[in-house]
Each structure stands twice: as structure tokens, then as C-alpha cells.
């Protein structure tokens, strides 16, 4: 007799394989790289601003993807 194990399927987020386009100036990219290299020395406000900038650029792209998937479903 073989034992069986029920494995829960991991939900797949349809956005996982989508490509997001972000645009930052060289100055901003250098600031992001510096923040990532020294997270313990980066002010929380700067990190929050970086996260907000990424979220602001991604939000309309995610909305467009969601709208596209709703019209094709």
C-alpha cells in the first residue's frame, strides 16, 4: 500500500510573469542603489519615497493588465 499526501496547490498570481516598466533619472537610480546597499543607514523617509515612486509607476500598469484580463475573460 502506498501512502498519499495531499499537497495544496499554490495559487498563481497572474501578475507574476508580467513586465513592469519603471523610469528613473540616473540620480534617482544612484539613490536607490545606495539605499539598497546600506538599508540600515538609509532614512525611512527616503525608503518610503522610493517605494511610493515604484508603486505610483506600477499602479496604472497593473490596472491596465487587470482591465485587459477582464475584457478577455
C-alpha positions as CSV (number, residue, x, y, z in Angstrom):
1,X,0.0,0.0,0.0
2,X,1.3,3.4,-0.9
3,X,0.8,6.5,1.3
4,X,-0.6,9.5,-0.4
5,X,0.0,13.1,0.6
6,X,-2.4,15.8,-0.3
7,X,-0.5,18.8,-1.5
8,X,-2.2,22.2,-1.6
9,X,-1.9,23.9,-4.9
10,X,0.0,27.2,-4.6
11,X,-2.1,30.0,-6.0
12,X,-0.6,31.6,-9.1
13,X,-0.8,35.4,-9.3
14,X,-1.4,36.3,-13.0
15,X,0.8,39.4,-12.5
16,X,3.9,37.3,-11.5
17,X,5.2,37.0,-15.1
18,X,4.2,40.5,-16.3
19,X,6.9,43.0,-17.0
20,X,6.6,46.4,-15.4
21,X,8.4,49.4,-16.9
22,X,9.9,51.9,-14.5
23,X,11.6,55.2,-15.4
24,X,14.0,56.9,-13.1
25,X,16.7,59.5,-13.7
26,X,20.3,58.4,-13.2
27,X,20.4,60.5,-10.0
28,X,17.3,58.6,-8.7
29,X,18.8,55.2,-9.7
30,X,22.0,56.0,-7.9
31,X,20.0,57.0,-4.8
32,X,18.0,53.7,-5.0
33,X,21.2,51.7,-5.3
34,X,22.8,53.5,-2.4
35,X,19.7,52.9,-0.3
36,X,19.7,49.2,-1.2
37,X,23.4,48.9,-0.4
38,X,23.1,50.4,3.0
39,X,19.5,49.8,4.2
40,X,20.3,50.3,7.9
41,X,21.8,53.7,7.2
42,X,19.0,54.9,4.8
43,X,16.4,57.2,6.4
44,X,13.0,55.7,6.5
45,X,11.5,58.7,4.7
46,X,13.9,58.1,1.7
47,X,12.9,54.4,1.6
48,X,9.2,55.3,1.7
49,X,9.7,57.8,-1.1
50,X,11.4,55.1,-3.3
51,X,8.6,52.6,-2.6
52,X,5.9,55.2,-3.3
53,X,7.6,56.2,-6.6
54,X,7.7,52.5,-7.7
55,X,4.1,52.0,-6.6
56,X,3.0,55.1,-8.5
57,X,4.6,53.9,-11.7
58,X,3.3,50.3,-11.4
59,X,-0.3,51.1,-10.4
60,X,-1.5,52.2,-13.8
61,X,0.3,49.3,-15.5
62,X,-1.3,46.8,-13.1
63,X,-4.7,48.4,-13.6
64,X,-4.3,48.1,-17.4
65,X,-3.3,44.5,-17.1
66,X,-6.3,43.8,-14.8
67,X,-8.7,45.6,-17.2
68,X,-7.2,43.6,-20.2
69,X,-7.7,40.3,-18.4
70,X,-11.3,41.2,-17.5
71,X,-12.2,42.0,-21.1
72,X,-10.7,38.8,-22.4
73,X,-12.3,36.6,-19.7
